[in-house]
Amino acid sequence: TNGKLYDRKAGSGNTQINTTTDWIRPVDFSPGAYEVKATRTGSNSLNGGSDTLGVWHVLSSTGDLEWWLSTTTGAKSCTLTIDVRHTDGSILDTGVYSLSCDATA
């Protein structure tokens, strides 16, 4: 909800991804007039702790949104399409993100 994208790795916390691509500028403004929706493609399901797919989340009321994969064996991947819209319904931007993980010893 702070207008930035993060890469989350087990055991190492969150790392901000490319600060030049913040979706809302300046990031200090409240994103309450915006909603976000994620749609998954691919055969691997997201982890049970991920936020709901296919519904619009009002950014001011949801806290941090997370969609993620993990595995203890082998590898998993999927693609998320993230749509950002103004609450009036007009989509402002769409991004496509590849998620992948693999089990390491």
N, C-alpha and C positions, 0 to 999 in steps of 0.2 A: 504493500500500500504506500510505499515511499517513492514510487515512480522508477525504481531501479530493478534490474534483473540480477539474480544471484545464482551461482553454481554451488550446490551443497554436496560435500563429500563426507562420507562416514569418518568420524574421528578427527576431522580437520576443520569443521565449521563451514561457514559461508564465505564465498569470495565474490565480490561484485564483478559483473561482466561488463566490459567496455562502457565506461562512463559517458562516452560520446553518444550513446544510443538511449539515454533516458527517455522514456516515452512521454513524460510530462515535464515541462520546463516552465518556470523553475520548479524543482522538486519540492520546495517548501510549501507550495499551495496544496490545500486539501483536495484530494481526488474524489470528494463526495458526489460530484456530478457525473462520475464515470462508472462504467460496469465492464467486467471482463468475463469472457467465456472461453473454456478450453474444450477442444474436440480431439479425441485420440484416433489415430489410424495405426494399423499394424496389429499383429496377433497377440502381443503381450499386454496383459492388464497392468494398470498402475497399482501401487501398493494400497492396501486398505485405508491407510491414514491420509491418503490424498484427498483433496477437496473434490466435490461433485463435478463431474464432466457434463457438458451439454446444457448447462443452465447459466444464466447471467447472475454474477455476483456483484452486488453494490460494494464498491471499494471502501467506502467509509464505515461500513457496518460489519465487515468480515474479518478484519485483522489481516494478518499475512496469509496469502493463498499459496498452497504448495501442491504440485503434482509431481510424483517421483516414482522411480523404479528402484528395486534392490533385489539381490539374489544371493544365495549361498552356494549355488552350483551353476556352472556354465555361464552363459551370457544372455542378456535380455536387451531388447530395444523397442522403441516405438516412436512415433512422430506426433507431436502436439501442434495443433493450429490454435493460436491464441488471437481472439478478436477483442478489440477495445472499442467501446462505443460511449457516446454521450447518453445520458438517461433519456433523451428525447428519441432515441432509437437509431440515430445515424451512426454507422460504423466508421470510426476514424482511422483505424489501422488494423492490420492483420500481420501476424508473424508466424513462421513455421519453424519449430524447434525439434531437433532430434535428441532423444534421450537414449542413453545406453549405459549399461553397467556390466561388469563381469566379476566373478568370484575370484579372489586372489588368496593364496595361502599365506 
